[in-house]
């Protein structure tokens, strides 16, 4: 089993990473492999809506890690997308990153992400965490990814990494989230071994709410 994290913070060792590390402790104890992919602080461009990925393999922008992440996603069993909270929404860099990563999967028929469990984590000093989670969770819903929950909303509070241990319930939530994800991935694997197929999806219908025949 392999869980791929995306750290949407520009601070590699900040509060967001502290929340991630709390989950990694549980994964390590259960023999689950993990990898943390850092967006880092380098410039990260948003989706150009250019259509390149519809006819080519990957995004047309090739110098900021998005294509590398999608390649890793093909062999991952589950995902954690973690972000700090900026003005009650996720970081702009994780939005740009996920827009391009999820959009570029269309020609591959959802292949890197479809039916793989996912969870979002929001880290904030005070407010805005639930709004940030709402924004991140939308990616999973349109990609047929089971969304993993915990014993509270997936959030940790703290201005910096030194504050995080004081949010004991937040870190407990991270540990339970990791356990729930392990259980779900194992249940999916058991289903495969028992011969339970993935759902058959209808395809071909694409509607536009603006009528062009008037």
C-alpha positions in Angstrom: 0.0 0.0 0.0 1.3 3.5 -0.9 -0.2 6.8 0.2 0.8 9.9 -1.7 0.7 13.3 0.1 0.6 16.7 -1.5 1.8 19.5 0.8 0.3 22.7 -0.5 2.3 24.9 1.8 5.3 27.0 0.7 6.8 26.1 4.1 8.3 22.6 3.8 8.5 22.2 7.6 5.5 24.3 8.7 2.2 23.5 10.5 0.8 21.7 7.5 3.8 19.3 7.5 3.3 18.7 11.2 -0.2 17.5 10.5 1.1 15.3 7.7 3.8 13.8 10.0 1.2 12.8 12.6 -0.4 10.6 9.9 2.9 9.2 8.7 3.5 7.9 12.2 0.4 5.7 11.9 1.2 4.6 8.4 4.7 3.7 9.4 3.4 1.6 12.3 1.1 -0.3 9.9 3.8 -0.9 7.3 2.2 1.5 4.8 4.6 3.3 2.4 4.2 7.1 2.1 5.6 9.9 0.0 5.2 13.6 0.5 5.2 15.7 -2.6 6.0 19.3 -1.9 4.6 22.2 -3.9 7.3 24.3 -2.3 7.8 28.0 -2.7 8.6 28.2 -6.4 6.2 30.0 -8.8 3.3 27.7 -9.8 1.1 28.7 -12.7 -2.6 28.0 -12.9 -4.3 26.0 -15.7 -4.2 27.7 -19.1 -7.3 25.9 -20.4 -5.2 25.4 -23.6 -6.4 21.9 -24.3 -2.8 20.5 -24.6 -3.4 17.7 -22.1 -6.5 16.5 -24.1 -4.2 15.3 -27.0 -0.9 14.9 -25.2 0.5 13.1 -22.2 0.5 15.6 -19.3 0.2 19.3 -18.8 1.9 21.8 -21.3 3.7 23.4 -18.3 6.5 21.0 -17.5 8.8 22.8 -15.0 6.9 22.8 -11.7 6.2 19.2 -10.7 2.6 18.7 -11.7 3.4 16.1 -14.4 5.7 14.3 -12.0 3.0 14.2 -9.4 0.5 12.7 -11.9 3.0 10.0 -12.8 3.4 9.1 -9.2 -0.4 9.1 -8.8 -0.7 6.2 -11.2 0.9 3.9 -8.7 -0.5 5.4 -5.5 -3.3 3.6 -3.7 -4.6 6.7 -1.8 -4.1 10.4 -1.5 -3.9 13.2 1.1 -4.1 16.8 -0.1 -3.0 19.2 2.7 -3.1 22.9 2.6 -2.8 26.0 4.9 -5.7 28.3 5.1 -5.4 31.7 3.3 -8.4 34.0 3.6 -10.8 31.1 4.3 -9.7 29.1 1.3 -6.8 26.7 0.4 -3.5 28.1 -0.8 -3.5 29.4 -4.3 -0.6 27.1 -5.2 -2.5 23.9 -4.2 -5.6 25.1 -6.2 -3.4 25.7 -9.3 -1.6 22.4 -8.8 -4.8 20.4 -8.4 -6.6 22.2 -11.2 -3.9 21.1 -13.6 -3.3 17.6 -12.1 -7.0 16.7 -12.1 -7.8 18.3 -15.5 -4.9 16.5 -17.2 -6.2 13.1 -16.2 -9.2 13.3 -18.6 -7.6 11.7 -21.7 -6.5 8.8 -19.5 -10.1 8.2 -18.4 -9.5 9.2 -14.7 -6.8 6.5 -14.6 -4.5 8.1 -12.0 -7.2 8.9 -9.4 -10.5 7.0 -10.1 -11.8 4.9 -7.2 -8.7 5.7 -5.1 -9.5 7.0 -1.5 -8.6 10.6 -0.9 -8.8 13.1 2.0 -8.1 16.8 2.4 -6.4 18.4 5.4 -6.8 22.1 6.3 -4.4 23.8 8.7 -5.2 27.3 10.0 -4.4 29.7 12.8 -8.1 30.2 13.7 -11.0 30.2 11.1 -11.6 29.3 7.5 -10.7 25.6 7.8 -14.1 24.2 6.9 -14.4 26.4 3.9 -10.9 25.3 2.8 -11.9 21.6 3.2 -15.0 22.2 1.1 -12.9 23.6 -1.8 -10.5 20.7 -1.8 -13.1 18.0 -1.4 -14.8 19.0 -4.6 -12.0 17.5 -6.7 -12.7 14.1 -5.3 -16.4 14.1 -5.9 -16.0 14.6 -9.7 -13.3 12.0 -10.0 -15.1 9.0 -8.3 -12.7 9.0 -5.4 -14.1 7.8 -2.0 -13.6 10.6 0.5 -12.1 9.5 3.8 -13.3 11.1 7.0 -12.2 11.0 10.7 -13.6 11.6 14.1 -13.8 15.4 13.4 -13.2 17.5 10.4 -9.7 17.0 9.0 -8.1 20.1 10.4 -5.3 21.2 12.7 -4.8 24.6 14.3 -1.7 26.5 14.8 0.2 29.6 13.6 3.4 27.6 13.2 4.5 24.0 13.7 5.3 24.6 17.4 1.6 25.4 18.0 0.3 22.2 16.5 1.0 19.8 19.5 -1.3 22.0 21.6 -4.2 21.1 19.3 -4.5 17.6 20.7 -7.8 16.9 19.2 -6.6 18.0 15.8 -3.6 15.6 15.9 -5.9 12.8 17.2 -8.1 13.5 14.1 -5.1 13.1 11.9 -4.2 9.7 13.5 -7.8 8.5 13.1 -7.9 9.7 9.5 -4.8 7.6 8.8 -6.4 4.5 10.4 -9.6 5.0 8.4 -7.7 5.4 5.2 -5.7 2.2 5.8 -9.0 0.3 6.6 -10.7 1.6 3.4 -7.7 0.8 1.1 -7.5 -2.7 2.6 -11.3 -3.2 2.2 -11.0 -2.2 -1.5 -8.2 -4.6 -2.0 -10.2 -7.4 -0.4 -13.1 -6.6 -2.7 -10.9 -6.9 -5.7 -9.6 -10.3 -4.5 -13.2 -11.4 -4.0 -14.0 -10.6 -7.6 -16.1 -7.5 -6.9 -15.7 -5.2 -10.0 -15.6 -1.5 -10.1 -18.8 0.2 -11.1 -19.5 0.6 -14.8 -19.9 4.3 -15.6 -22.1 5.8 -18.3 -20.2 8.0 -20.7 -20.9 10.3 -23.7 -23.3 12.8 -22.3 -21.9 16.4 -22.0 -24.4 19.2 -21.6 -24.0 22.9 -21.8 -26.5 25.2 -20.0 -26.1 27.9 -22.6 -28.3 27.1 -25.7 -26.6 27.8 -29.0 -29.4 26.9 -31.3 -31.5 30.0 -30.7 
